[in-house]
Amino acid sequence: MSIPYVTDIDPKYGEVVQVTSGIRRVVANNPGRFTFTGTGTYIVGHGQVAVIDPGPENEEHVAAILSAVSGEEITHIIATHTHRDHSPASRALQTSTGAPILGFSSHPTVSEESALLAKPTTWDTLYPTEEEIEELRKSMPDSSNDNEDHEQDEPGDMAFSPDIEIGHGDVITGGTWTLEVLHTPGHISNHLCFGYKEEQSLFSGDHVMGWSTSVIPEPEGSMNDYMQSLAMLLDRKDRFFYPTHGPRIPDPIKFTSALIDHRINRENQIFDSLTLGSKTIPELVTEMYVETPHILHMAAGQSVFSHLIHMVEKNIVKTDGTPSADGIFELVR
């Protein structure tokens, strides 16, 4: 089953868009490789409202959110996770409103050894060129916006510290809205989604996005966790998913099933490739992602590494010692 991507969105930077009767969206002007047209901050309810994923540290975006809720009260500032395109603006919003900040945890810490194992030194062929980066920036809306985050991976918001830690099964309520918390690790270990009871929909953060598959970067992410978190969504009856980047996703069960099939197919590709002999991650990416623009090959390498760790855990693939991004992988015979 191919993934039925949805990409049609006009970001309307600085403006508030009424998405449904209970959902408004303001998109930050931070387009890029990992953010699509920008971070979509959601305002839920009326009168007393929740703000989900306040976005990057950007004064114009914070001002647009505050303008959108003029005359209303922000009672909850909520982050799906702690990447810097999602949570940093929570602090400026809190300064302006006094509302508490909610999230699963601070940014996850990993051991120095794990970080080194996941940091490639032999992926030269996968790094985007300066020309590719420049072409991407020119193709993005408002390319004159000189935001260095366009050129980075997804750095962590190390300053994030929630006033209220929330976890799977918790319920957050406001005057006109109810949000059910789902812990959905995979893209990152502290990722949350939020079921919007009144409209039978899900705010899916970066766990499920309509414009692209999610990068699963070890060691902050986990392919095993990601697959389990996707499977959990199949038991729900949501009418729509609202990702933080891009438009809403119709027929979310079909979409989630396609994502699961896609990941299974990727593991099958790795298996088939390794039947021909041992390989490095750059060799696998070059073979598997022929139709993917080269500028995305580095991100693909991160997901392939996570797939390989998953396959090592299942005793399908082996490597010499602890799996590392620079390792050589082969099938268990």
Secondary structure, DSSP 8 states (H G I E B T S, - for coil): ------------TT-EEEEETTEEEEE-S--BTTTBT--EEEEESSSEEEEE---SS-HHHHHHHHHHTTTSEEEEEE-S--BTTTSTHHHHHHHHH---EEES-S-----HHHHHHTS-SS-GGGS--HHHHHHHHHHSTTTT---GGGGS---B-TT---SEE--TT-EEE-SS-EEEEEE--SSSTT-EEEEEGGGTEEEEETTS-SSS-----TTTS-HHHHHHHHHHHTT---SEEEESSSS-EESHHHHHHHHHHHHHHHHHHHHHHHTT--B-HHHHHHHH-TTS-GGGHHHHHHHHHHHHHHHHHTTSEEESSS--TT--EEE--
